[in-house]
């Protein structure tokens, strides 16, 4: 079964139709050399791709030299023998009428792109073929948008082939009609579509459609659930799951190529405003990475093999900007990885882990980027475990997606909940891998907990974080199952959760994961009723737990205390791979955090983490920073001078930072959850703790510090952490004269911070 059989079927139909055509010629007065009339195949029959139930799409062409009666008699004579045995879709037109019909009807125009002679006047068919292709190319600027609209409408009706339980192999998104659309795009000359990328997908879908026709004896393209086992046996699959896995893989390949093709057509040689450019504008956004033609590219002069993190960095930047990752860049990266080069070490460096988290945390924008990494098989070089769940079907009415796509969708939902937790990185990684244990007879939660441990260790997470991820994966169904099956007023119910969940931080992570998993599964598995029960359970468990999620103030060494007492400025710099560790002991003053953060920003150093604590007349600071691609050489002496100057006069820092951040404003942004600002009275340290959870952005810490300084309060200590693209800043704040803030003063600071983050 395959192309040979479909071609044989088409050839048999050709012979039969040719014989009927020759018989029908006897009804015409003009018969010399079959001139002036012809029979042609179009559409799928024109491509010689006849499945058992396919229609015979034909057009009878003539030169308008026959009377209406002659033509009617000829057509009836030709078609009459077919009515009972074949399904025929036919039209009768002159060359001019065919031109007009193609102009008015996109479906006709597409069908004519595959026109071929069956019998009769070959010159007439050749002329119509020339007209059709020539018109398609000349009118491509009008026809391609029309084609895209028709595809969008069809996709809306038929859904996504890769994720439907009972998909339409022809009409659904990623199906056989989309392959024909890609052929039409290539024929237009607008873009050279690499159809070889989907040759396996086309063959697979066509073979399954043919088997469906043969096993059901019906001209139907929807693969119903009850027919999948029969079709699988017919094609020698071990079971229907493997069949549907191939359907999903094929559809995703087609959809990926279609999406990248539309993007190329829309932005090729244009800037963001649609203006035609002789040379595309290129904007550098990270080391080795730029934006051009509204997509993220790996710079052509960069040697990918020399930078193992480059691919993850590019993927994270693309997702965070809401842009696709260039197909050319993906192919370059895939080639290097398949050659065994640019392999990430184990454990991954911090930059690689943070870029993975930033990619996952981009929400819906990560889907297309992750799909590109999957289609080019890049993801398997980084995460080999992903291959076991790739396109793994879930033939379960509760699930809408394959296992891998469900996990991606769960991560998308989790990205909207990152403000609800103190470890967004663990939430996002837990969401992406919560079902990694599926695909065997073993309980998937138990197996998943075993698989996530070495995976998270390879990502570079410390032991305590690995243990938390194991809990999230093993017990991702715990809250939902307990809330709907147990008495929430029974102390034993609460005790059962306390026996598994060790602390408040893990509880909030598991709660967010339960919500994300439920929403990604669908309404059949998650409802307002279930969400309310889970929230009630979590609230009861929280009340029974002790502890806090507030970050503790940092410790300082005896040596740092001694230097801090002297009240002099000291700056130490230590290179750590691509990052720098900077120790700053500085005379304390209102706004110091903002001043130092501003100096680092102007030096083009991105803050990854910071720990600060006041001691005597000074503040002790520890910063971890990453230089951006255009950062000048960094030295302790230069930083010392810049900080010293800023301490004397910081008036122009904000103006210079605003000028620098204007460049970032030109780049697109993805939708992110609103920031959260909370305040807590910390009786143990006689301070008020402010927690700011926000999406990271240029000069964020500078603006937070400035807002606090403008409130005429003092930052006693600060803990700043950037996790992927999320920033969590904890500030221990007192009045200038000492002591915690009153409720009114705390509200003022909260509102100022919230206003600054808008």
C-alpha positions in Angstrom: 0.0 0.0 0.0 1.3 3.4 -0.9 2.2 5.7 -3.8 2.5 2.9 -6.3 -1.0 1.7 -5.6 -2.5 5.2 -5.8 -0.7 5.8 -9.1 -1.8 2.4 -10.4 -5.4 3.3 -9.4 -5.1 6.6 -11.2 -3.6 4.9 -14.3 -6.5 2.4 -14.4 -9.0 5.3 -14.2 -7.1 7.1 -17.0 -7.5 4.1 -19.3 -11.1 3.7 -18.5 -11.9 7.4 -19.0 -9.9 7.5 -22.2 -11.9 4.7 -23.6 -15.2 6.5 -22.7 -13.8 9.7 -24.1 -13.1 8.0 -27.5 -16.5 6.5 -27.6 -18.1 9.9 -26.8 -16.2 11.4 -29.7 -18.5 9.5 -32.1 -21.3 11.9 -31.1 -19.4 14.9 -32.4 -19.4 16.2 -36.0 -15.8 17.4 -35.7 -13.5 14.5 -34.8 -10.4 15.1 -36.8 -7.3 14.4 -34.6 -9.4 15.0 -31.4 -8.8 18.7 -31.9 -10.9 21.2 -29.9 -11.9 19.0 -27.0 -10.1 17.3 -24.2 -10.5 15.4 -20.9 -8.2 16.5 -18.1 -7.7 15.4 -14.5 -7.4 18.0 -11.7 -6.8 18.1 -8.0 -5.7 14.8 -6.4 -6.6 12.8 -9.5 -4.4 15.3 -11.4 -1.5 14.4 -9.1 -2.3 10.7 -9.7 -3.1 10.2 -6.0 -6.3 8.2 -6.0 -7.3 6.5 -2.8 -10.1 3.8 -3.1 -12.8 6.3 -2.1 -11.4 9.3 -3.9 -13.6 11.3 -6.3 -12.6 11.6 -10.0 -12.0 15.3 -10.4 -12.2 16.1 -14.1 -12.7 19.0 -16.4 -13.9 18.7 -20.0 -12.3 21.4 -22.1 -13.5 22.6 -25.5 -12.8 25.4 -28.0 -16.4 26.6 -28.2 -16.8 25.2 -31.7 -19.6 22.8 -30.7 -23.3 23.5 -30.4 -24.9 23.2 -27.0 -26.7 20.1 -28.1 -23.5 18.4 -29.4 -21.7 19.3 -26.2 -24.5 18.0 -24.0 -24.7 14.8 -25.8 -21.0 14.3 -25.6 -20.8 14.9 -21.9 -23.8 12.6 -21.1 -22.3 9.9 -23.3 -19.0 10.2 -21.5 -20.3 10.4 -17.9 -23.3 8.0 -18.1 -21.3 4.8 -17.5 -19.7 6.4 -14.4 -22.7 7.3 -12.4 -23.2 3.9 -10.7 -19.5 2.9 -10.3 -17.5 6.1 -9.7 -17.9 9.3 -7.8 -17.2 12.1 -10.3 -16.8 15.8 -9.8 -16.8 17.4 -13.3 -17.0 20.8 -15.1 -17.3 21.7 -18.8 -15.5 24.9 -19.8 -13.7 26.7 -22.6 -10.2 28.0 -22.0 -11.6 31.5 -21.3 -14.3 30.2 -19.0 -11.6 28.2 -17.1 -9.5 31.4 -16.7 -12.6 33.2 -15.3 -13.6 30.4 -13.0 -10.0 30.3 -11.5 -10.1 34.0 -11.1 -13.3 33.9 -9.1 -12.9 30.7 -7.1 -9.8 29.8 -5.1 -10.7 26.1 -5.0 -10.9 26.0 -8.8 -7.5 27.8 -9.1 -5.9 25.3 -6.7 -7.3 22.3 -8.6 -6.0 23.6 -11.9 -2.5 23.8 -10.6 -2.4 20.0 -10.9 -4.2 19.7 -14.3 -2.9 17.0 -16.6 -4.2 15.4 -19.9 -6.2 12.2 -19.8 -7.3 12.2 -23.4 -8.0 14.5 -26.4 -6.5 17.8 -27.4 -3.1 18.0 -25.6 -2.4 21.6 -26.8 -5.7 22.8 -25.2 -4.8 21.2 -21.9 -1.3 22.6 -22.1 -2.7 26.1 -22.7 -5.0 25.9 -19.7 -2.1 24.6 -17.6 0.0 27.5 -18.7 -2.8 30.0 -18.0 -3.4 28.6 -14.5 0.3 28.5 -13.3 1.1 31.9 -14.9 -2.0 33.5 -13.3 -1.2 32.0 -9.9 2.3 33.4 -10.0 1.3 36.8 -11.2 -1.5 37.2 -8.7 0.3 35.6 -5.8 0.2 38.8 -3.7 -3.6 38.6 -3.8 -4.1 34.8 -3.9 -1.8 33.8 -1.0 -3.6 35.9 1.6 -6.8 34.5 0.2 -5.4 31.0 0.6 -4.3 31.7 4.2 -7.8 32.9 5.1 -9.4 29.8 3.6 -6.9 27.6 5.6 -7.6 29.5 8.8 -11.4 29.0 8.3 -10.9 25.3 7.6 -8.7 24.8 10.6 -11.2 26.5 12.8 -13.9 24.0 11.6 -11.8 20.9 11.5 -9.4 21.4 14.4 -5.8 20.2 14.8 -5.1 16.8 13.3 -2.3 16.1 15.7 -4.4 16.3 18.8 -7.9 15.1 17.9 -9.2 11.8 19.1 -11.1 11.3 15.8 -9.3 13.5 13.3 -10.1 14.3 9.7 -7.0 13.3 7.8 -7.7 15.6 4.9 -9.3 18.7 6.3 -7.8 19.2 9.8 -4.8 21.4 10.4 -1.7 19.6 9.4 -3.6 17.3 7.1 -3.4 16.4 3.4 -5.1 19.7 2.2 -2.4 21.7 4.0 0.3 19.7 2.1 -1.5 20.7 -1.2 -1.5 24.3 0.1 2.3 24.1 0.6 2.7 22.9 -3.0 0.7 25.8 -4.2 2.8 28.3 -2.2 6.0 26.8 -3.7 4.5 27.0 -7.2 3.7 30.7 -6.7 7.4 31.4 -6.4 6.9 33.5 -3.3 9.1 31.2 -1.2 11.0 28.1 -1.9 9.2 25.6 0.3 11.4 22.6 1.3 8.7 20.0 0.6 11.2 17.2 1.2 10.8 17.9 4.9 7.3 16.5 4.8 7.8 13.7 2.4 7.4 11.1 5.2 4.4 13.0 6.7 2.7 13.0 3.3 3.3 9.3 2.6 2.2 8.4 6.1 -1.1 10.4 6.0 -1.9 9.2 2.5 -1.3 5.6 3.4 -3.5 5.8 6.5 -6.3 7.5 4.5 -6.1 4.8 1.9 -6.3 2.1 4.6 -9.3 3.9 6.1 -11.1 3.8 2.7 -10.2 0.1 2.2 -11.2 -1.1 5.7 -14.5 0.9 5.8 -15.4 0.7 2.1 -16.4 4.3 2.4 -15.3 7.6 1.0 -14.7 9.2 4.4 -11.6 10.9 5.8 -12.4 11.1 9.5 -10.6 8.4 11.4 -13.2 7.4 14.0 -12.1 5.9 17.3 -13.7 2.5 16.7 -12.0 2.2 13.3 -8.4 3.0 14.5 -7.6 -0.6 15.7 -8.8 -2.0 12.3 -6.7 0.5 10.3 -3.7 -0.1 12.5 -3.9 -3.9 11.9 -4.3 -3.2 8.2 -1.1 -1.2 8.1 0.8 -3.7 10.4 1.0 -1.4 13.4 1.4 -3.2 16.7 -1.5 -1.2 18.1 -3.7 1.9 17.4 -1.6 4.0 19.8 1.4 3.7 17.5 -0.8 4.5 14.5 -2.1 7.7 16.2 1.4 8.6 17.2 2.5 8.6 13.6 -0.6 10.7 12.7 0.4 13.2 15.3 4.0 13.3 14.2 3.1 13.7 10.5 0.5 16.5 11.2 2.9 18.4 13.4 5.6 18.3 10.7 3.2 19.7 8.1 1.9 22.4 10.5 5.4 23.4 11.4 6.4 23.8 7.8 3.2 25.7 7.0 3.7 28.1 9.9 7.3 28.8 9.1 6.4 29.3 5.4 3.7 31.9 6.2 6.1 33.8 8.4 8.7 33.9 5.7 6.2 35.2 3.2 4.9 37.8 5.5 8.2 39.2 6.7 10.8 38.3 4.0 12.6 41.5 3.1 10.4 43.7 5.3 10.7 45.5 8.5 8.2 45.4 11.4 6.0 48.0 9.6 5.7 45.9 6.4 8.0 48.2 4.4 10.1 46.6 1.7 13.8 46.8 2.6 16.8 46.2 0.3 18.7 44.8 3.3 16.7 43.5 6.3 17.3 45.4 9.5 19.2 43.4 12.0 19.2 44.1 15.8 21.6 42.3 18.2 19.8 41.1 21.3 22.2 38.8 23.0 25.6 37.2 22.5 25.6 35.6 19.0 21.8 36.3 18.5 19.9 38.9 16.5 16.5 39.8 15.2 15.9 40.1 11.4 12.8 39.8 9.4 10.8 39.6 12.6 12.4 36.3 13.7 15.3 35.4 16.0 18.5 34.3 14.2 21.8 32.9 15.2 24.3 35.2 13.7 25.9 33.8 10.6 29.5 34.5 11.6 29.1 32.7 15.0 30.6 29.3 15.3 27.8 27.3 17.0 30.2 24.5 18.0 32.1 26.9 20.3 29.1 27.8 22.4 27.0 25.0 23.9 24.4 27.3 25.4 23.8 29.3 22.2 20.8 27.2 21.0 19.0 27.5 24.4 19.8 31.2 24.5 18.4 31.8 21.1 15.2 29.7 21.9 14.7 31.6 25.1 15.1 35.0 23.5 12.7 34.0 20.7 10.0 32.9 23.1 10.4 35.9 25.4 10.1 38.2 22.4 7.1 36.3 21.0 9.0 35.6 17.7 9.8 32.4 15.9 13.2 30.9 15.8 14.6 31.1 12.3 14.3 27.9 10.3 17.8 28.4 8.9 19.2 28.8 12.4 17.3 25.7 13.6 18.8 23.7 10.7 22.3 25.0 11.5 22.0 24.2 15.1 20.5 20.7 14.4 23.4 19.9 12.1 26.0 20.8 14.6 24.3 18.8 17.4 23.9 15.7 15.2 27.7 15.9 14.6 28.1 15.6 18.3 29.3 19.1 18.8 28.1 21.9 21.1 27.0 19.3 23.6 25.9 20.7 27.0 28.0 19.4 29.9 26.5 17.6 32.9 25.5 19.4 35.0 24.4 22.2 32.8 25.9 25.7 33.5 23.6 28.1 35.2 23.0 30.1 32.0 21.7 27.0 30.2 19.3 26.2 33.0 18.0 29.8 33.3 17.5 29.9 29.5 15.5 26.7 29.7 13.3 28.3 32.4 13.0 31.5 30.4 11.9 29.5 27.4 9.3 27.5 29.4 8.1 30.7 31.1 7.2 32.6 28.0 3.6 31.3 28.0 1.9 30.7 24.7 4.8 32.2 22.9 6.9 29.2 23.8 4.7 26.7 21.9 6.0 27.5 18.4 9.6 27.8 19.5 9.4 24.5 21.3 7.8 22.9 18.3 10.6 24.1 16.1 13.1 22.5 18.5 11.1 19.3 18.4 10.7 19.2 14.6 14.4 19.7 14.0 15.1 17.2 16.7 17.2 19.7 18.7 15.3 19.1 21.9 16.4 15.4 21.9 20.1 16.4 22.1 19.4 18.5 25.2 16.7 16.3 26.7 16.8 12.7 25.4 14.0 11.7 27.7 11.6 13.8 25.6 11.7 11.2 22.8 9.8 8.7 24.9 6.7 10.9 25.1 7.0 12.6 21.7 3.6 12.4 20.0 2.5 9.8 22.5 -1.3 9.6 22.2 -3.7 9.7 25.1 -6.8 7.9 23.8 -8.8 9.2 26.7 -11.8 11.5 26.4 -10.5 13.7 29.2 -7.3 14.6 27.3 -7.2 16.9 24.2 -3.5 16.5 23.4 -0.7 14.0 23.0 1.4 13.6 26.2 4.2 15.9 25.1 1.8 18.6 23.9 -0.2 18.3 27.1 3.0 19.0 29.1 3.8 22.0 27.0 0.2 23.3 27.5 0.6 22.7 31.2 3.8 24.8 31.2 1.9 27.6 29.3 -0.8 27.6 32.0 1.9 27.5 34.7 3.6 30.6 33.2 0.4 32.5 34.1 0.8 31.4 37.8 4.4 32.3 38.4 3.5 35.3 40.6 1.7 32.9 42.9 4.9 31.0 43.9 8.3 31.9 45.3 10.1 29.4 43.0 8.7 30.0 39.5 11.6 28.0 38.0 10.6 24.8 39.9 6.9 25.3 38.9 7.8 25.7 35.2 10.1 22.7 35.1 7.7 20.6 37.1 4.9 21.6 34.7 6.9 20.7 31.6 7.9 17.3 32.9 5.0 16.3 35.2 3.9 13.5 32.9 7.4 12.4 31.7 6.7 8.9 33.2 3.9 8.1 30.8 4.4 5.5 28.0 4.8 2.3 30.1 2.6 0.0 32.2 4.1 1.4 35.4 2.3 4.1 37.3 3.3 7.3 35.5 3.7 9.4 38.6 6.0 6.9 40.3 8.0 6.4 37.1 8.1 10.2 36.5 9.6 10.8 40.0 12.4 8.4 39.1 13.0 10.1 35.7 12.9 13.7 36.9 15.7 13.2 39.5 18.6 12.6 37.1 17.1 15.0 34.6 16.9 17.9 37.2 20.4 17.0 38.4 21.7 17.3 34.8 20.0 20.7 34.5 22.1 21.8 37.5 19.5 22.1 40.2 20.9 21.5 43.7 19.8 18.4 45.7 17.0 20.2 47.7 15.5 21.4 44.5 15.7 18.0 42.9 13.8 16.6 45.9 11.1 19.2 45.5 10.7 18.4 41.8 10.4 14.7 42.6 7.5 15.6 45.0 5.8 17.7 42.3 6.0 15.0 39.7 5.1 12.1 41.9 2.2 13.9 43.6 0.9 16.2 40.9 -2.5 14.5 41.2 -2.6 14.5 45.0 -4.4 17.7 45.7 -7.1 17.2 43.0 -7.7 13.6 44.0 -7.8 14.3 47.7 -10.1 17.4 47.4 -12.7 15.5 45.3 -12.6 12.2 47.2 -12.0 12.9 50.8 -13.8 14.8 53.6 -12.0 18.1 53.9 -13.2 18.5 57.5 -11.6 15.3 58.6 -8.2 15.9 60.3 -6.9 12.7 58.8 -7.4 14.2 55.3 -5.1 17.2 56.2 -2.7 14.9 57.9 -2.4 12.8 54.7 -1.2 15.9 52.8 1.1 17.0 55.6 2.8 13.6 55.5 3.8 14.2 51.9 4.3 18.0 51.5 7.2 19.2 53.7 6.7 23.0 53.6 4.7 26.0 52.5 6.9 26.6 49.4 6.2 23.1 48.1 2.5 23.4 48.9 2.2 26.6 46.8 4.1 24.9 44.0 1.9 21.8 44.0 -1.2 24.0 44.1 -0.1 26.0 41.1 0.8 22.8 39.2 -2.6 21.2 40.0 -4.3 24.3 38.5 -2.1 24.3 35.4 -2.4 20.6 34.8 -6.2 20.7 35.2 -6.6 23.7 32.9 -4.4 22.1 30.2 -6.4 18.9 30.4 -9.7 20.6 29.7 -13.1 21.4 31.1 -14.0 17.7 31.5 -11.1 17.4 34.0 -11.1 20.8 35.6 -14.0 23.0 36.7 -14.7 25.9 39.1 -16.1 23.4 41.5 -12.9 21.3 41.5 -10.8 24.4 41.7 -12.6 25.7 44.7 -12.3 22.3 46.5 -8.6 22.2 45.8 -8.2 25.8 47.1 -10.1 24.9 50.3 -7.9 21.9 50.9 -4.7 24.0 50.4 -6.0 26.7 52.8 -6.6 24.1 55.5 -3.2 22.5 55.0 -1.5 26.0 55.0 -3.1 26.7 58.4 -1.8 23.5 59.8 1.7 24.1 58.5 4.4 26.2 60.3 7.2 28.2 58.7 7.4 31.0 56.2 8.2 31.5 52.5 10.0 34.8 53.1 13.7 34.8 52.1 16.0 35.1 55.1 18.4 38.0 55.4 21.9 37.2 54.1 24.8 36.5 56.5 28.1 38.4 56.3 31.6 37.3 57.3 33.8 38.7 60.1 36.1 40.2 57.5 33.2 41.9 55.8 32.0 43.3 59.2 35.5 44.7 59.9 35.7 46.5 56.5 32.1 47.7 56.8 33.0 49.3 60.2 35.7 51.4 58.5 33.1 53.0 56.2 35.3 52.9 53.1 34.4 51.7 49.6 35.8 48.4 48.4 35.1 46.6 45.2 36.3 43.0 44.4 35.6 41.3 41.1 35.8 37.6 40.3 35.2 36.0 36.9 33.0 32.9 37.0 32.9 31.6 33.4 30.7 34.0 31.5 29.5 35.6 34.7 31.1 37.9 37.3 30.8 37.8 41.1 31.1 41.4 42.5 31.6 42.1 46.2 30.9 45.7 47.1 31.3 47.2 50.6 30.1 50.7 50.4 29.3 53.6 52.8 25.6 53.3 53.3 23.1 56.0 52.3 19.5 56.3 51.2 19.1 54.9 47.7 22.3 53.0 47.7 20.8 49.8 46.2 19.3 51.9 43.4 22.6 53.7 42.8 24.7 50.6 42.5 22.1 48.8 40.4 22.1 51.8 38.1 25.9 51.8 37.8 25.8 48.1 36.9 23.0 48.6 34.4 25.0 51.4 32.6 28.0 49.1 32.5 25.7 46.7 30.6 25.8 44.1 33.3 22.6 42.1 33.8 21.9 41.3 37.4 21.2 37.6 38.0 21.2 37.8 41.8 22.2 40.1 44.7 22.5 39.9 48.4 22.9 43.1 50.5 22.9 43.8 54.2 23.6 46.9 56.2 26.2 46.8 59.0 27.4 49.8 60.9 28.0 52.7 58.6 28.2 50.5 55.5 26.3 48.0 53.3 27.8 44.7 52.2 26.7 43.6 48.8 27.3 40.5 46.7 26.2 40.6 43.0 26.2 38.0 40.3 26.1 39.7 36.9 26.2 38.7 33.2 27.7 41.1 30.6 25.5 41.8 27.6 27.0 41.4 24.1 28.1 45.0 23.9 29.5 45.4 27.4 32.9 47.0 27.6 35.7 45.3 29.5 34.9 45.1 33.2 37.5 45.7 35.9 37.2 46.2 39.6 39.0 49.6 39.3 36.6 51.0 36.8 33.6 49.8 38.8 35.1 51.4 41.9 35.5 54.7 40.1 31.9 54.6 38.7 30.4 53.8 42.1 32.4 56.4 43.8 31.3 59.0 41.3 27.7 57.9 41.6 27.8 58.1 45.4 28.9 61.7 45.1 26.4 62.6 42.4 23.7 60.3 41.0 21.5 62.9 39.4 22.0 61.8 35.8 21.8 58.0 36.3 18.1 57.8 35.7 18.3 59.9 32.5 21.1 57.7 31.1 19.2 54.5 32.0 16.0 55.8 30.3 18.0 56.6 27.1 19.5 53.1 27.1 16.2 51.3 27.7 14.5 53.1 24.8 16.3 50.6 22.5 14.6 47.7 24.3 11.2 49.4 23.8 11.5 48.9 20.0 11.4 45.1 20.5 8.1 43.3 20.9 7.0 41.9 24.3 4.9 38.9 25.3 1.9 39.2 27.6 3.0 38.5 31.2 1.0 38.2 34.5 0.8 41.5 36.5 3.5 41.9 39.2 2.7 41.3 42.8 3.9 43.5 45.7 3.3 42.2 49.2 4.4 43.5 52.6 4.8 41.6 55.8 5.7 42.9 59.3 8.8 40.9 60.4 8.7 41.1 64.2 11.9 39.1 64.6 14.1 41.8 62.9 11.9 44.9 63.6 11.6 45.5 59.8 8.9 45.4 57.2 9.5 42.9 54.4 8.4 43.8 50.9 8.2 41.0 48.3 8.2 42.0 44.6 7.5 39.2 42.1 7.7 40.5 38.5 8.8 39.7 35.0 12.4 40.7 34.6 13.2 43.8 32.5 16.1 46.2 32.0 16.9 48.3 35.1 14.1 46.7 37.2 16.2 46.7 40.4 17.3 50.3 39.8 13.6 51.3 39.7 12.6 49.2 42.7 15.4 50.8 44.7 14.5 54.3 43.5 10.9 53.8 44.5 11.9 52.7 48.0 14.3 55.7 48.4 11.6 58.1 47.2 9.4 56.8 50.0 12.0 58.1 52.6 12.6 54.7 54.1 15.8 52.6 54.4 16.6 49.2 52.9 18.3 47.2 55.7 18.9 44.1 53.5 17.8 42.8 50.2 17.7 39.4 48.5 17.4 39.6 44.7 17.0 36.5 42.5 16.4 36.2 38.8 15.0 32.8 37.8 14.8 32.5 34.1 12.8 35.6 33.1 11.2 36.0 36.5 12.5 38.3 39.2 11.8 37.9 42.9 13.1 40.8 45.1 12.8 40.6 48.9 13.5 43.9 50.8 13.8 44.3 54.5 12.8 47.9 55.0 12.9 50.2 58.1 12.2 53.9 58.8 15.2 56.1 58.4 15.2 56.5 62.1 14.9 52.7 62.6 12.0 50.3 63.2 9.3 48.7 61.1 6.9 50.7 59.0 3.4 51.5 60.2 0.6 49.9 58.2 -0.1 53.3 56.5 3.6 53.7 55.6 3.8 50.2 54.3 0.7 50.8 52.1 2.4 53.9 50.7 5.5 52.0 49.7 3.5 49.2 48.3 1.5 51.5 46.1 4.6 53.3 44.9 6.3 50.1 44.0 3.2 48.8 42.2 2.9 52.1 40.3 6.6 51.8 39.2 6.1 48.3 37.9 3.1 49.1 35.6 
